[in-house]
């Protein structure tokens, strides 16, 4: 059996990922160990200060981690994540999350995810890191 392409794996994942759908995530680029997502901050994503809730950027980064780590063909699940918020996000901002595999073993993968406003890649708004467990299950 031939291994599916990274884009086919992410399409399978997105088909049942209701939360990523609700976020309005668009997959801009996908490859083994890499993913770039975009989404627009909406009014219903804001907190009591009128800025994007921290859970929104965390969730976009978490989706980027999931897609990048599964794109290689093995079903992978996050086991540890953390985020540092650096710049606030406003309604209308286009958020980009770019995930990159930094290190990988047979069972674990370590990823760095940089979040920034579209067209402002030099200024990170948040930095996320994640560790995944790489199961022996293969995407079909």
N, C-alpha and C positions, 0 to 999 in steps of 0.2 A: 504494500500500500504506500502510495506517495504522500509525503508530508504536505499539509496544506501551506499555502503562502501566508505570511504574517497578516496581510490585509484580510484574508478569508477567516483567520482565527478571530481577529478583532470584530469582524462583522457578526460572527457567531456570538461573541460575548455581548456586543451592543444590542443584539436582538432581544435579549432578556434582561438587560441591565436597565431597569426602569429609573434608577436614580441618575445615572449618567445621561439618560434621555431627558429627564426633568431638568437637569442642569443646562441642557442645550449644547453639550459637548460636540465638537466637530473634530474628527481625526484628520489632521493635516498631513502627517507623515508617519509611517510605521515601518520598522525593520526589526530584525532579531536584536533584542536588547536596547531598542530605541523607540521612542514615541514622542510626537509633538501634537498637542491638543490646543484648541482654542475654544473660548466661550465668552459670552457677553454678560456682564454683571447687570442683573435686573433689579427692579424695586423690591420684589419679594425675596431678595437675597440679603437685604440690609438688616442691621441690628438697631438697637436703640439709639446709637450715635449717628445713624443715617449713612453709615459706611458698610461695605460688604462684611458680613459675618465671617469670622475666621474659619468656621467650618466649611465655607464655600471653597476657599483656596485649598484647604486641606483635602477636600473631596475631589477636586480636579486633579491635584497631585496624586492622590491615591488611585484614581482611574488611570492616570498616565503610567504609574507603577505597574498596575495590573496588566495593561495592554502591552507594555514593553517587555515585561517578564514572561508573558505567555506567548509572545510573538515567535519565539524560537521553537515552539511546538510541544513543550512540556507544560502540563497544567501546574501553575505556580500560585501560591497563596501568601499574602503578607503575614509576617510574624512579628515584625517590629517596625514602627514608623515614628517620625518626629518632624516637627516643622518649626521654623523661626520666621515670624512675620516682620518684615522690614519697612514696608510702605503701605499705607491704606489704599483701598480700592473704592471707587465711586460708581454709582449707577452709570451705565454707559461705557465703562472701561472694558476693553477687550483683553481678557486674560489669556496668556499663553503658558502652557506647562510643557517643559521639555525634559523627558526622562532619558537617562543614559546609564547603562550597566557599567559599574566601576570594577567589579570583581565577581567571579562566578566559580563555584565548585560543582561537583555532581549533585549536591543537595541544597546549596544555598546560593543566593544571588544578592549582591549589594548594589543599590541604585541611588543616584543623586538626581533630584528633580529641581530644576530652576524654574521659578515662576516670574513672569515679567509682563508688563503691558505691551501689547502689540506695537511695533515700531519703536520700542524703548528697551531692546534686549540688553543693553549695557547696564541697565538699572534693575536689579532683581527686586521684586516686591516680597518674595518669600523664598526660603530654601528648605527643601524637604529631603529627608533621607529615608530609605526603606530597605528592609531585609525581607526576602521571600524564601519560602521553602519550595524547592523544585520537586514535585512528586514524580513518580514513575509513570503516571498516566499521560498518554499522548493525545493531542487534539487530532480529530479526524476530519 
